[in-house]
Amino acid sequence: MKIGKLLIITVCTLFLLTAANRKTTTIFMIGDSTMANKDISHDRKERGWGMALQCYFDDNIRIENHAVNGRSSRSFINEGRWDTVISRMKPGDYVIIQFGHNDEKPKADRHTDPGSTFDYNLAKFVRETREHGGIPVLMNAVVRRNFAKVTPKNDDDEKLRNTTFKDANELVEGDSLVDTHGLYIVAPRDVAKRMNVHFVDANRITHELEQGLGREASKKLHMWFLPNEEPSVPKGRQDNTHYNIYGAHTVARLLADALCEEVPVLKKYRTDADITVDRKGRGQFMKLEPAVEQALADPKKPTTIQILGGQWEQPKLPKKHKITFILREGATWK
């Protein structure tokens, strides 16, 4: 009798787990360093906006970020990364496609041409996503923070990580953000129109963000640090391409909204806590204590803290507080 009950419980549990997995929709992300997951060792602060996206969708949506630093649409295909994505895709999943930053670079293993090879690769992503029952979403490249009156020559964004604040060129900046992508931001829109694909104008959205912040405040989005300002880059950095934690979350929030407007069925899964804590670096904090400290700094302000995965020591809070915790991805209190 006990064995029979155990078998029934086991079968029911497996059924529920399988049902839960069927209900989970995956959003695959393919792109470059502006989207990619980053190395968070030694408390590094660089983040891709795709790394933060899970914070803005509930557990019915699973973000699987395959974007990689330095990749173009060409190298992403040639390195077999696209084959990996389509092998994991199931009907009803989404694929966000965002390239351009490295397609415009001169290196032969990365370069493509808008209106030609770039468009061909984007169309390949769209066509093969549909062949596997997925739903493609094209995005054009996010802007670089380029307020320079004379745009500096840049043949490789990846080199920016090896520079210090003093290494950067002394630029004369104006008040207007200047485009650096040219036709590479037009091609995704053209392919989307020709193939009747969902399209999010990430370039326009981030242009409005950075221009709205202006020349000085927009630096706060990027890996732009004075010497001794940020311990992980003690010599400072002037990087107008890559996002820091604040920048990645700001952009992820905006693009999550735009994605939900373009694909309304996703709206019911949209979430937006004030603070996210995640040991994998997807949130604003990797430890709970500083997140709680920030929330308690303004005791009159209601604050929602979501925690992604793992076991956590439940913090001791004052009797009167306005913090609400949301435990996600199987997170539990010890």
C-alpha positions as CSV (number, residue, x, y, z in Angstrom):
1,M,0.0,0.0,0.0
2,K,2.8,2.4,0.9
3,I,4.7,1.5,-2.3
4,G,1.5,2.2,-4.3
5,K,1.0,5.6,-2.7
6,L,4.7,6.4,-3.3
7,L,4.4,5.5,-7.0
8,I,1.3,7.6,-7.4
9,I,3.0,10.6,-5.7
10,T,6.1,10.2,-7.9
11,V,4.0,10.0,-11.1
12,C,2.0,13.0,-10.1
13,T,5.1,15.0,-9.3
14,L,6.7,14.1,-12.6
15,F,3.4,15.1,-14.4
16,L,3.4,18.4,-12.7
17,L,7.0,19.1,-13.4
18,T,6.5,18.2,-17.1
19,A,3.4,20.4,-17.3
20,A,5.3,23.2,-15.7
21,N,8.1,22.8,-18.3
22,R,5.6,22.8,-21.1
23,K,4.2,26.1,-19.9
24,T,7.5,27.8,-19.7
25,T,8.3,29.8,-22.8
26,T,12.0,30.5,-23.6
27,I,13.2,33.7,-25.1
28,F,16.5,33.0,-26.8
29,M,18.9,36.0,-27.4
30,I,21.5,36.1,-30.0
31,G,23.8,39.1,-30.5
32,D,27.0,40.8,-29.3
33,S,28.6,42.3,-26.2
34,T,25.9,44.9,-25.7
35,M,23.5,42.0,-25.0
36,A,25.8,39.3,-23.7
37,N,26.3,37.7,-20.2
38,K,29.5,38.9,-18.6
39,D,32.3,37.7,-16.3
40,I,31.2,38.8,-12.8
41,S,34.4,37.5,-11.0
42,H,36.3,40.1,-9.0
43,D,33.2,42.2,-8.7
44,R,33.4,43.3,-12.3
45,K,30.6,45.8,-13.2
46,E,30.1,45.3,-17.0
47,R,26.8,43.8,-18.0
48,G,24.9,43.2,-21.2
49,W,21.2,44.3,-21.3
50,G,20.2,40.7,-22.1
51,M,21.9,39.6,-18.9
52,A,19.4,41.7,-17.0
53,L,16.3,40.8,-19.0
54,Q,15.1,37.9,-16.8
55,C,14.5,40.5,-14.0
56,Y,11.7,42.0,-16.1
57,F,9.7,38.8,-16.9
58,D,8.3,36.3,-14.4
59,D,9.1,32.6,-14.1
60,N,6.7,31.7,-17.0
61,I,9.4,33.2,-19.3
62,R,12.9,31.8,-19.3
63,I,15.6,33.9,-20.8
64,E,18.4,32.0,-22.5
65,N,21.1,34.4,-23.5
66,H,23.5,33.2,-26.3
67,A,24.9,36.6,-27.2
68,V,28.7,36.7,-27.0
69,N,31.2,39.5,-26.9
70,G,32.7,40.4,-30.3
71,R,30.3,38.4,-32.5
72,S,28.7,39.5,-35.7
73,S,25.9,37.8,-37.5
74,R,28.6,36.2,-39.7
75,S,30.8,34.8,-36.9
76,F,27.8,33.7,-34.8
77,I,26.8,31.4,-37.6
78,N,30.3,30.3,-38.6
79,E,31.2,29.3,-35.0
80,G,28.2,27.0,-34.8
81,R,26.5,29.1,-32.1
82,W,23.3,29.5,-34.2
83,D,23.1,25.7,-34.6
84,T,23.2,25.3,-30.8
85,V,20.3,27.7,-30.5
86,I,18.0,26.1,-33.0
87,S,18.8,22.6,-31.5
88,R,17.4,23.9,-28.2
89,M,14.4,25.7,-29.6
90,K,10.8,24.4,-29.2
91,P,7.6,25.5,-30.9
92,G,6.4,28.8,-29.4
93,D,9.7,30.0,-28.2
94,Y,11.0,33.4,-29.2
95,V,14.4,34.5,-30.6
96,I,15.6,38.1,-30.2
97,I,18.1,38.9,-33.0
98,Q,20.3,41.9,-32.5
99,F,23.6,42.4,-34.4
100,G,25.4,45.3,-36.1
101,H,28.2,46.5,-33.8
102,N,30.6,44.0,-35.1
103,D,29.2,43.4,-38.6
104,E,30.4,46.9,-39.4
105,K,34.0,46.1,-38.3
106,P,36.6,45.5,-41.0
107,K,37.9,42.1,-39.9
108,A,37.1,39.5,-42.5
109,D,35.8,36.9,-40.1
110,R,33.1,39.3,-38.8
111,H,32.3,41.9,-41.5
112,T,29.1,41.9,-43.4
113,D,27.5,44.5,-45.7
114,P,24.0,46.0,-45.1
115,G,21.7,45.4,-48.0
116,S,23.7,42.3,-48.8
117,T,25.4,39.7,-46.5
118,F,24.1,41.3,-43.3
119,D,20.5,41.1,-44.6
120,Y,21.1,37.6,-45.8
121,N,22.2,36.5,-42.3
122,L,19.3,38.2,-40.6
123,A,16.9,36.5,-43.0
124,K,18.5,33.1,-42.3
125,F,17.9,33.6,-38.5
126,V,14.3,34.5,-39.2
127,R,13.6,31.7,-41.7
128,E,15.2,28.9,-39.6
129,T,13.5,30.2,-36.4
130,R,10.2,29.8,-38.1
131,E,11.1,26.4,-39.5
132,H,11.6,25.2,-35.9
133,G,8.3,26.6,-34.8
134,G,9.8,29.7,-33.1
135,I,8.9,33.3,-33.3
136,P,11.6,35.7,-34.4
137,V,12.0,39.3,-33.2
138,L,14.5,41.5,-35.0
139,M,16.1,44.4,-33.1
140,N,18.6,46.9,-34.5
141,A,21.8,47.8,-32.6
142,V,21.7,49.9,-29.5
143,V,23.5,53.3,-29.8
144,R,27.0,54.0,-28.8
145,R,27.4,57.0,-26.5
146,N,29.0,59.2,-29.1
147,F,28.7,62.9,-28.5
148,A,32.0,63.6,-30.2
149,K,32.0,66.3,-32.8
150,V,34.5,64.2,-34.8
151,T,33.6,60.5,-34.4
152,P,36.7,58.6,-33.2
153,K,38.0,55.7,-35.3
154,N,37.0,52.4,-33.7
155,D,37.9,49.1,-35.4
156,D,37.2,46.9,-32.4
157,D,34.9,47.6,-29.4
158,E,36.5,44.7,-27.5
159,K,39.7,46.6,-27.2
160,L,37.9,49.1,-24.9
161,R,38.2,46.7,-22.0
162,N,42.0,46.9,-22.1
163,T,42.2,50.7,-22.0
164,T,42.4,53.0,-19.0
165,F,40.9,56.4,-18.5
166,K,44.2,58.0,-19.6
167,D,44.4,55.8,-22.8
168,A,41.2,57.3,-24.3
169,N,41.4,60.0,-26.9
170,E,40.7,63.5,-25.7
171,L,37.5,64.3,-27.5
172,V,35.6,67.5,-28.0
173,E,32.0,66.6,-27.2
174,G,28.9,68.5,-28.2
175,D,25.3,68.3,-27.0
176,S,23.9,66.0,-29.8
177,L,24.3,62.2,-30.0
178,V,25.9,61.2,-33.3
179,D,25.0,57.9,-35.0
180,T,27.9,55.5,-35.7
181,H,25.9,52.6,-37.3
182,G,24.7,54.0,-40.6
183,L,22.8,51.5,-42.7
184,Y,23.4,48.7,-40.1
185,I,20.4,50.0,-38.2
186,V,18.2,50.2,-41.3
187,A,18.8,46.7,-42.5
188,P,17.0,44.9,-39.6
189,R,13.9,47.1,-40.2
190,D,14.0,46.3,-43.9
191,V,14.3,42.6,-43.3
192,A,11.5,42.7,-40.8
193,K,9.2,44.5,-43.2
194,R,10.0,42.2,-46.1
195,M,9.5,39.0,-44.1
196,N,6.7,40.3,-41.9
197,V,8.7,39.9,-38.7
198,H,8.3,41.5,-35.3
199,F,10.7,44.5,-35.0
200,V,11.8,46.6,-32.1
201,D,13.7,49.8,-32.8
202,A,16.3,49.4,-30.1
203,N,18.4,52.1,-31.7
204,R,15.7,54.7,-31.5
205,I,14.8,53.8,-28.0
206,T,18.4,53.9,-26.7
207,H,19.1,57.1,-28.7
208,E,16.2,58.8,-27.0
209,L,17.5,57.5,-23.6
210,E,21.1,58.8,-24.0
211,Q,20.1,62.0,-25.7
212,G,17.6,62.7,-23.0
213,L,20.1,62.2,-20.3
214,G,22.6,64.3,-22.2
215,R,26.4,64.4,-22.5
216,E,27.3,64.0,-18.8
217,A,24.5,62.0,-17.3
218,S,24.6,59.4,-20.1
219,K,28.1,58.4,-18.9
220,K,26.3,56.7,-15.9
221,L,25.0,54.1,-18.3
222,H,28.4,52.9,-19.4
223,M,31.7,51.6,-18.3
224,W,32.9,55.1,-17.8
225,F,34.8,55.6,-14.6
226,L,37.4,58.0,-13.3
227,P,40.6,56.6,-11.8
228,N,39.9,55.2,-8.3
229,E,36.1,55.7,-8.8
230,E,35.4,52.0,-9.2
231,P,37.6,49.3,-7.5
232,S,37.2,46.8,-10.3
233,V,38.8,49.3,-12.8
234,P,41.2,51.2,-10.5
235,K,42.8,53.1,-13.5
236,G,39.4,54.1,-14.8
237,R,37.9,53.6,-18.2
238,Q,36.2,55.6,-21.0
239,D,34.0,53.0,-22.7
240,N,31.0,54.4,-24.6
241,T,29.8,51.1,-25.9
242,H,29.4,48.7,-23.0
243,Y,26.9,49.0,-20.1
244,N,27.5,48.9,-16.4
245,I,24.9,47.4,-14.0
246,Y,22.7,50.5,-14.0
247,G,22.9,51.0,-17.8
248,A,22.1,47.3,-18.5
249,H,19.0,47.4,-16.3
250,T,17.8,50.7,-17.6
251,V,18.0,49.5,-21.2
252,A,16.6,46.0,-20.4
253,R,13.6,47.7,-18.8
254,L,12.9,49.9,-21.8
255,L,13.4,47.0,-24.3
256,A,11.2,44.7,-22.2
257,D,8.4,47.3,-22.5
258,A,9.0,47.7,-26.2
259,L,9.0,43.9,-26.7
260,C,5.6,43.6,-24.9
261,E,4.1,46.4,-27.0
262,E,5.3,44.6,-30.2
263,V,4.3,41.2,-28.9
264,P,1.2,41.8,-26.6
265,V,0.9,38.2,-25.5
266,L,4.1,38.7,-23.4
267,K,2.6,41.6,-21.4
268,K,1.0,39.3,-18.8
269,Y,4.5,37.9,-17.9
270,R,6.1,41.4,-17.5
271,T,7.3,42.1,-14.0
272,D,9.3,45.0,-12.5
273,A,10.6,44.8,-8.9
274,D,12.4,47.7,-7.4
275,I,15.6,45.6,-6.8
276,T,16.7,42.2,-7.9
277,V,19.2,40.1,-6.1
278,D,20.9,37.2,-8.0
279,R,24.2,35.4,-7.4
280,K,24.7,35.0,-11.1
281,G,24.9,38.8,-11.6
282,R,21.6,39.3,-13.4
283,G,20.3,41.7,-10.7
284,Q,21.5,45.0,-9.3
285,F,23.0,43.1,-6.4
286,M,24.6,39.7,-5.9
287,K,24.2,39.8,-2.1
288,L,21.0,40.4,-0.1
289,E,22.5,42.6,2.6
290,P,23.3,45.7,0.4
291,A,19.9,45.4,-1.3
292,V,18.1,45.5,2.0
293,E,20.4,48.4,3.2
294,Q,19.4,50.4,0.1
295,A,15.7,49.7,0.7
296,L,15.9,50.7,4.3
297,A,17.7,54.0,3.4
298,D,14.3,55.4,2.7
299,P,12.0,53.7,5.3
300,K,8.9,55.5,4.1
301,K,9.2,54.2,0.5
302,P,7.7,50.8,-0.3
303,T,10.3,48.6,-1.9
304,T,9.9,45.2,-3.7
305,I,13.0,43.0,-3.7
306,Q,12.9,39.9,-5.9
307,I,15.4,37.1,-5.3
308,L,16.4,34.7,-8.1
309,G,17.2,31.2,-7.1
310,G,19.2,29.7,-4.2
311,Q,18.9,29.6,-0.4
312,W,19.1,32.8,1.5
313,E,19.4,33.9,5.1
314,Q,16.2,35.8,5.9
315,P,17.2,39.3,7.0
316,K,16.2,40.8,10.3
317,L,14.2,43.9,9.6
318,P,12.8,46.6,11.9
319,K,9.2,46.2,13.0
320,K,8.1,49.0,10.8
321,H,9.4,48.5,7.3
322,K,7.9,48.6,3.8
323,I,10.0,45.8,2.1
324,T,8.2,43.0,0.2
325,F,10.2,40.0,-0.9
326,I,9.4,37.9,-4.0
327,L,11.1,34.6,-4.2
328,R,11.6,33.4,-7.8
329,E,13.3,30.5,-9.6
330,G,13.0,28.2,-6.6
331,A,14.6,30.7,-4.1
332,T,14.0,29.8,-0.5
333,W,14.8,31.1,3.0
334,K,17.1,28.9,5.1
